[in-house]
Amino acid sequence: MSKNVIDIKGLYKNYNTAAGVFPVLKDVNLKVDEGDYLAIMGPSGSGKSTFMNILGCLDLPTQGEYFLDGEHVTQLNGNQLAHLRNKTIGFVFQGFNLLSRSSLLENVGLPLVYSSQTKEDRNKKSQNLLEKVGLGQYLHSRPNQISGGQQQRVAIARALVNEPRIILADEPTGNLDSKTSEEIMNLFDSLNQEGITIILVTHENDIAAHASRQVRFLDGRIVEDSRHKEFKVKSKKVSAE
């Protein structure tokens, strides 16, 4: 029986503006099982980016409950939120967010700098992950020495370095051509088959088609939650060890 890694109940998000209270999310309810593969879709202003920020513990709801891996997120303080986020979630962004003056090895290992691991162990883990995403020959290259698609692979390796149970990807193919986008999505497919829960925001139907489940937002509400019944994943955790 699958376990809920995300359970959201009656979630609202409002912003206070000069013109008054602006509601962004309205009574959102969502359960995500371990090993799910979701594409979150919707037009600009539909609330999907705000929702992803809340999923990633980068923002808090105005009202409602959010349970992440069994923890009641809305009752945690800042340090507790950071700890939960770092051990549970890996982030992949449209703009890669790599440090230009650091090697690929250093970029991947960055989330481990304040861990108890030795530099040798951090480098070994980072190397293993770069090899996993097909970049083992570029360990000491810098981001400007590789292509955009390769940079996104580095970002995915970095997202995996803390062995998260969930990857949140915000328009991960938005800056890539169609061929490279397909290669990146094939990598996400493989990670999901290994048991990692994938949640990605996209406005492209061909990208969303990789996911086993599509969740559509409109005017701050979920208006569709559909699943491909034939899509199956394995329940196995990825490790870089």
Phi and psi in degrees as a GROMACS rama.xvg file:
@    title "Ramachandran Plot"
@    xaxis  label "Phi"
@    yaxis  label "Psi"
@TYPE xy
-70.3766  148.519  SER-2
-103.844  138.549  LYS-3
-69.6934  124.311  ASN-4
-95.6693  -21.1372  VAL-5
-135.009  131.72  ILE-6
-139.629  111.712  ASP-7
-117.011  130.533  ILE-8
-130.714  122.473  LYS-9
53.8436  47.0071  GLY-10
-86.6793  131.357  LEU-11
-125.988  148.219  TYR-12
-138.982  121.751  LYS-13
-117.968  150.055  ASN-14
-119.585  138.431  TYR-15
-87.7787  122.556  ASN-16
-122.852  172.374  THR-17
-61.6147  -26.4772  ALA-18
-89.0293  -1.38199  ALA-19
121.473  -165.491  GLY-20
-77.15  129.181  VAL-21
-114.259  110.735  PHE-22
-78.3731  129.356  PRO-23
-107.531  -43.2041  VAL-24
-120.036  139.913  LEU-25
-135.598  108.497  LYS-26
51.9292  56.4275  ASP-27
-88.1368  129.979  VAL-28
-128.486  129.851  ASN-29
-157.951  134.98  LEU-30
-117.374  135.311  LYS-31
-123.246  123.367  VAL-32
-85.8583  156.395  ASP-33
-58.6586  128.419  GLU-34
89.4229  1.28082  GLY-35
-66.1112  161.011  ASP-36
-137.661  99.2328  TYR-37
-108.041  140.26  LEU-38
-112.512  121.839  ALA-39
-97.9031  123.049  ILE-40
-127.519  166.944  MET-41
150.446  157.409  GLY-42
-69.5233  166.255  PRO-43
-56.1931  135.842  SER-44
84.6186  5.03176  GLY-45
-80.8751  -13.7308  SER-46
106.236  -0.0770286  GLY-47
-67.8022  -37.2812  LYS-48
-70.0039  -40.1929  SER-49
-61.5271  -41.091  THR-50
-62.5712  -42.1844  PHE-51
-64.2235  -37.303  MET-52
-62.9443  -37.5173  ASN-53
-70.4213  -42.5807  ILE-54
-56.265  -39.7693  LEU-55
-84.5667  9.09015  GLY-56
60.2208  27.6476  CYS-57
-93.6956  -11.8566  LEU-58
-149.449  160.519  ASP-59
-117.729  148.108  LEU-60
-72.0491  157.366  PRO-61
-74.5914  -34.2028  THR-62
-153.688  150.846  GLN-63
111.374  178.376  GLY-64
-120.557  141.63  GLU-65
-134.081  116.095  TYR-66
-108.262  121.404  PHE-67
-115.529  114.404  LEU-68
53.1786  38.0383  ASP-69
87.3164  -9.0007  GLY-70
-93.4519  135.493  GLU-71
-80.7687  95.7523  HIS-72
-57.7081  -41.2942  VAL-73
-69.8807  -5.6579  THR-74
-107.861  4.8669  GLN-75
-95.1705  149.556  LEU-76
-84.7479  179.4  ASN-77
-59.0675  -44.2004  GLY-78
-66.7096  -40.5073  ASN-79
-65.7892  -38.868  GLN-80
-62.1973  -45.3025  LEU-81
-61.389  -41.9911  ALA-82
-63.7827  -46.5755  HIS-83
-62.3101  -43.484  LEU-84
-61.2228  -46.2278  ARG-85
-67.2786  -32.4035  ASN-86
-90.1235  -15.9029  LYS-87
-111.6  -31.3053  THR-88
-122.336  136.942  ILE-89
-112.988  138.131  GLY-90
-109.275  137.973  PHE-91
-129.149  126.16  VAL-92
-113.068  160.086  PHE-93
-60.0793  -37.7185  GLN-94
-91.7714  11.7284  GLY-95
71.75  -46.2601  PHE-96
56.4015  45.3966  ASN-97
-95.3345  152.411  LEU-98
-82.6465  119.116  LEU-99
-66.9548  -29.1152  SER-100
-93.1807  0.711815  ARG-101
-105.317  151.865  SER-102
-70.825  166.088  SER-103
-61.0425  -38.718  LEU-104
-59.8574  -43.8333  LEU-105
-68.9483  -37.8025  GLU-106
-62.8457  -44.2383  ASN-107
-65.7675  -39.1744  VAL-108
-81.9351  -3.01222  GLY-109
-54.0063  -43.7758  LEU-110
-63.6751  -13.8395  PRO-111
-95.7694  -2.91864  LEU-112
-56.8855  -38.6589  VAL-113
-96.9846  13.9281  TYR-114
-85.1924  176.717  SER-115
-84.696  1.01907  SER-116
-75.0237  147.252  GLN-117
-72.9384  162.024  THR-118
-60.2604  -37.9333  LYS-119
-62.3935  -43.3873  GLU-120
-67.7989  -38.8899  ASP-121
-63.1414  -44.2109  ARG-122
-65.681  -37.7624  ASN-123
-64.4267  -43.9917  LYS-124
-65.1528  -43.2823  LYS-125
-63.0124  -41.5718  SER-126
-61.8257  -44.4729  GLN-127
-59.028  -39.4034  ASN-128
-73.1706  -38.0188  LEU-129
-63.4545  -37.4577  LEU-130
-66.2128  -37.2273  GLU-131
-61.2028  -37.5958  LYS-132
-94.3644  12.5228  VAL-133
83.6886  22.8053  GLY-134
-124.386  28.1514  LEU-135
-61.9929  -22.8162  GLY-136
-85.4646  -2.17081  GLN-137
-115.789  25.7789  TYR-138
-51.9309  -41.9408  LEU-139
-104.374  9.13978  HIS-140
-76.7771  161.719  SER-141
-102.773  160.432  ARG-142
-54.2186  -35.6819  PRO-143
-75.1939  -2.22449  ASN-144
-98.9081  2.02731  GLN-145
-129.628  169.013  ILE-146
-78  169.741  SER-147
-61.3159  -41.6799  GLY-148
-63.4723  -39.4297  GLY-149
-67.0459  -36.7856  GLN-150
-62.3252  -39.2251  GLN-151
-67.4546  -32.2863  GLN-152
-64.371  -38.5325  ARG-153
-62.3794  -43.0442  VAL-154
-62.1004  -36.6119  ALA-155
-68.2795  -42.0423  ILE-156
-59.8634  -42.4353  ALA-157
-62.0007  -39.3137  ARG-158
-64.4586  -25.5354  ALA-159
-88.7902  -9.84388  LEU-160
-65.9515  -28.4394  VAL-161
-91.321  12.0293  ASN-162
52.0801  57.7402  GLU-163
-72.0501  158.606  PRO-164
-88.1368  -19.2692  ARG-165
-133.281  137.589  ILE-166
-113.447  126.279  ILE-167
-104.05  121.718  LEU-168
-122.875  119.807  ALA-169
-102.388  105.58  ASP-170
47.5162  55.3563  GLU-171
-66.1064  -15.5496  PRO-172
-112.065  10.386  THR-173
-61.4777  -28.0864  GLY-174
-103.578  15.3338  ASN-175
-118.844  153.279  LEU-176
-73.9896  171.434  ASP-177
-63.8215  -39.5519  SER-178
-66.6632  -45.2669  LYS-179
-67.7838  -36.6924  THR-180
-58.7419  -42.4862  SER-181
-64.3162  -38.4755  GLU-182
-63.9404  -42.0286  GLU-183
-65.4594  -41.2757  ILE-184
-67.295  -33.9602  MET-185
-62.9571  -34.3766  ASN-186
-67.2368  -43.9674  LEU-187
-60.4777  -40.5649  PHE-188
-57.5582  -45.3357  ASP-189
-63.2006  -41.171  SER-190
-64.6379  -39.2216  LEU-191
-65.9931  -38.7638  ASN-192
-63.0754  -24.8084  GLN-193
-84.3912  -4.49217  GLU-194
113.789  -3.14044  GLY-195
-80.1296  135.586  ILE-196
-75.5872  127.531  THR-197
-114.993  128.094  ILE-198
-128.233  117.767  ILE-199
-127.774  144.322  LEU-200
-95.4418  130.807  VAL-201
-153.384  153.272  THR-202
-109.446  5.75608  HIS-203
-104.795  124.707  GLU-204
-63.765  -36.4778  ASN-205
-69.6796  -30.1525  ASP-206
-72.633  -44.3018  ILE-207
-62.0438  -27.9927  ALA-208
-64.0562  -19.5015  ALA-209
-70.0322  -26.9611  HIS-210
-79.5651  151.48  ALA-211
-81.5607  -10.7414  SER-212
-146.276  133.963  ARG-213
-116.198  129.266  GLN-214
-118.35  119.9  VAL-215
-108.652  133.915  ARG-216
-104.22  145.108  PHE-217
-150.135  124.277  LEU-218
52.2259  40.9946  ASP-219
83.3125  4.03416  GLY-220
-124.841  153.361  ARG-221
-80.5026  121.138  ILE-222
-109.631  -9.18902  VAL-223
-153.144  138.343  GLU-224
-143.646  94.541  ASP-225
-117.762  152.222  SER-226
-133.308  142.92  ARG-227
-86.5002  112.301  HIS-228
-66.0729  -27.6347  LYS-229
-79.4644  -7.69954  GLU-230
-83.5193  123.645  PHE-231
-127.765  146.656  LYS-232
-125.699  158.43  VAL-233
-89.1645  150.578  LYS-234
-101.511  77.0635  SER-235
-137.689  131.301  LYS-236
-82.341  138.248  LYS-237
-79.1326  137.565  VAL-238
-134.434  143.606  SER-239
-93.7352  3.70694  ALA-240
